[in-house]
Amino acid sequence: MKVAMIGTGYVGLVSGACFADFGHTVTCIDKDAGKIEWLKAGGIPIFEPGLDVLVAQNVKAGRLFFSTGLDSVHDADAVFIAVGTPSRRGDGHADLSYVYAAAEEVAALVGGFTVVVTKSTVPVGTGDEIEAIFKRVRPDADVAVVSNPEFLREGAAIEDFKRPDRVVVGTEDERAREVMRELYRPLYLNETPMVFTNRRTSELIKYASNAFLAMKITFINEMADLCEAVGADVQQVARGMGLDNRIGGKFLHAGPGYGGSCFPKDTLALVRTARDAGTPLELIETTVRVNDDRKRAMARKVVRALNGDLKGKRVGVLGLTFKPNTDDMRDAPSLSIIPALQDRGAIIQAFDPEGTGEARGLLDKVEFKSDPYAAAEGADVLVIITEWDQFRALDLDRIKLLMKQPVLVDLRNIYKPDDMRARGFAYTSVGRR
């Protein structure tokens, strides 16, 4: 099948490359001419393990193309809209201007029967608005507007696309269902559950899923605070909970709060949608508030580790991105924690394996280092914010010698308290004695 993918951001590029790998002919389209030239030259604008190889293989096979123009839309069986939907300034609603602009441009160019698929994360009712745009711009167009939300985890996006828990498709048009079945045929043959529902339900499934996971993270973070107060171990609490099949162990890892491209904006957008509908979601509203407070509380952990005095002290930071295996800095806990430490007079020296380029434009007066040992050198305290694998196997004896004093604040619980104390570190973690 012929696919046009509007947008070469995280969702669009990964989805386009994976559809091409399924055997479809895919053209990824973006208005950013520099990005398209970079992609044509073999460059990848985001860090995602395995994506460079997947793109190169499918370009070589003649299945994957990149363009700034919309010519491929005319002959496409399916046009995916995968542009950004950031939080709108002022009210927290999803900014749908890019989605609607893409719909207007596509409407003018579609040929025969075309399935127009919303891959961007959008509030309930967005598909109806897109359909209205097509009726206004091209009343003669034969299109079916479909919702097909993505569930890709950054750092594991290719695996998630090719081996998903489910594929959700929102449409009541049988012709569109057949097109979507054919697009996902490799998964369908492998018995991946395909959930066909109406469009509004599909749109809500995405928001409800992300809000629930965000709530689960926030729950275990609050349990971590209780564990610290009563002398319990949050990791053992999480394990004991997670072994219950009704609960499951995923997203029960205490830490500095959630961030990234999805959870912060999607929870906020869902809260606004619910309020507009007259059915406020108090659990999700509390989740948003508690998560915001959580990041500031982590800065206070560092302050306490140095007995309340950060003025002129050097703080080594390991990890800046919101999670490992990505260069994404959107709503990363480090963006709240580091300024809070600087406000107390701290000097920050930081290292991240992939996020430094993005972080330079978001964090002021930070000394960016080339490796974790450079970040530790001369530091009064070392803070682990992101759990990159390379931080799990540090030469701790070397770290101790490099630091001004052996104080380590582990916000991801990647080390064992007894082991760290035996090595002579003043060690602070999350939700453990």
Summary of the structure (lengths in Angstrom):
residues: 433
radius of gyration: 23.4
end to end distance: 57.2
largest distance: 74.8
contacts: 1501
relative contact order: 0.09
helix: 45%
strand: 14%
